[in-house]
Each structure stands twice: as structure tokens, then as C-alpha cells.
Amino acid sequence: MKILLSFIFLICTQFAVGQMESMPITDFNAFNPSLEILLDVRTSEEFNEGCIDGAVNVDWFSEDFNQKIMQMDKTKKIYLYCKKGGRSLKSQQRLAELGFKNVVNLEGGYDAFSKIK
């Protein structure tokens, strides 16, 4: 019974926070800045060493992460990435908690992207 209730809670939570979608960063080709946001959640030092063209940098570790995110347009689709995928997955969950409905985690992060560019 507990397992069934846990499963139901998980499904309800998933619907409440929106769709949690992922895709390999190697499949990411381009985005439309007027309709979508590409969010890099690495540190500014990492970002300055190289990033995907058009990305906006908001450091996951910064104290004002939530405040900066809340300034973004919730109606736009957001693609996010970090170095390998850990911070972007945590960021995806945070964005969902903050009311963003269409957030895609780019799996593999900038490390995987830089190998194919």
C-alpha cells in the first residue's frame, strides 16, 4: 500500500511541477532566442572559458540564483546545461519548483557538447 501511495504521489508531483524533459546535448542543434532560452548554470569562470553561442549564464552556486531565474520569461522553453549534467538537473528541478513548465535538461553538459563542435 505504501508503495502504491508513493507512486501516486510521484505522478501527482510530476504533473504539478510540469514536464521534466531531457535530451542529449549532442542532439541539441539550435534554439530560437525569441521563443526559447539557453541557460548555462556553470560558474562565470567556466562560462568564460567557453559556452554555447547565445547562452545566458546564471551560476547555480550563486546566492541570487532564484532571483535571477525569476526575472526570466516563464512562457519560453528553457534549455539548460552545466559541465556534465549534475547542476543542470538540480536547476531543472528548481525551475519547476519556481513555476517554469517547459524546461529541458541537456544531458552530458558542455563537456559532451565541446567534443562534437
C-alpha positions in Angstrom: 0.0 0.0 0.0 2.8 2.4 0.9 4.5 1.7 -2.5 1.2 2.5 -4.3 0.7 5.8 -2.4 4.4 6.8 -3.1 3.9 6.1 -6.8 0.7 8.1 -6.9 2.4 11.0 -5.1 5.3 10.9 -7.5 2.9 11.1 -10.5 0.9 13.9 -9.0 4.1 15.8 -8.2 5.3 15.4 -11.7 2.1 16.9 -13.1 2.1 19.7 -10.5 5.6 21.0 -11.4 5.4 20.5 -15.1 7.1 18.2 -17.5 10.7 17.2 -16.7 12.2 16.6 -20.1 15.8 15.7 -21.0 17.7 15.3 -24.2 21.4 14.5 -25.0 23.2 17.7 -25.6 24.7 16.1 -28.7 21.2 16.2 -30.2 20.9 20.0 -29.5 21.3 21.9 -32.7 19.9 25.4 -32.2 17.3 27.4 -30.4 15.2 30.4 -31.3 16.1 33.2 -28.8 12.7 34.9 -29.4 10.9 31.8 -28.2 13.4 29.9 -26.1 16.2 30.5 -23.6 19.5 28.6 -23.4 20.7 28.7 -19.8 24.2 27.8 -18.7 24.3 27.2 -14.9 28.1 26.8 -14.6 30.3 29.3 -12.8 31.2 32.5 -14.6 34.8 31.2 -14.9 33.6 28.1 -16.6 31.3 30.1 -18.9 34.1 32.5 -19.9 36.3 29.5 -20.9 33.7 28.5 -23.5 29.9 28.3 -23.9 27.3 27.5 -26.4 26.5 30.6 -28.6 23.6 32.6 -27.2 23.6 31.1 -23.8 22.8 33.1 -20.7 24.9 32.4 -17.6 23.3 32.1 -14.2 25.6 30.3 -11.7 23.8 27.5 -9.9 26.0 28.2 -6.8 25.2 31.9 -6.7 23.2 33.2 -3.7 20.9 35.1 -6.0 20.2 32.1 -8.4 16.4 32.1 -7.7 16.1 35.9 -8.1 17.9 35.9 -11.4 15.8 32.9 -12.7 12.5 34.6 -11.6 13.4 37.5 -14.0 13.1 35.1 -17.0 10.0 34.6 -19.1 8.1 31.6 -17.8 6.3 31.2 -21.2 9.5 30.4 -23.0 11.0 27.0 -23.4 14.3 26.8 -21.4 17.2 24.5 -22.3 19.8 24.3 -19.6 23.2 22.8 -19.3 26.3 22.7 -17.0 29.6 21.0 -17.2 28.4 17.3 -17.2 24.8 17.3 -16.1 24.5 17.3 -12.3 23.9 21.0 -11.7 21.6 21.3 -14.7 19.4 18.5 -13.4 19.2 20.2 -10.0 18.5 23.5 -11.7 15.7 21.9 -13.8 14.1 20.8 -10.5 14.4 24.3 -9.0 12.9 25.9 -12.1 10.0 23.5 -11.9 9.5 24.5 -8.2 9.6 28.1 -9.3 6.7 27.6 -11.8 8.6 27.1 -15.1 6.7 24.5 -17.1 8.8 23.8 -20.1 12.4 23.1 -19.1 14.7 20.7 -20.9 17.9 19.4 -19.3 20.7 18.9 -21.9 22.4 15.7 -20.7 26.1 15.4 -20.9 26.7 19.2 -20.5 29.3 21.4 -22.1 31.9 18.6 -21.9 29.9 16.5 -24.3 29.0 19.4 -26.5 32.6 20.6 -26.8 33.6 17.1 -28.1 31.3 17.4 -31.1 31.7 21.1 -32.1 
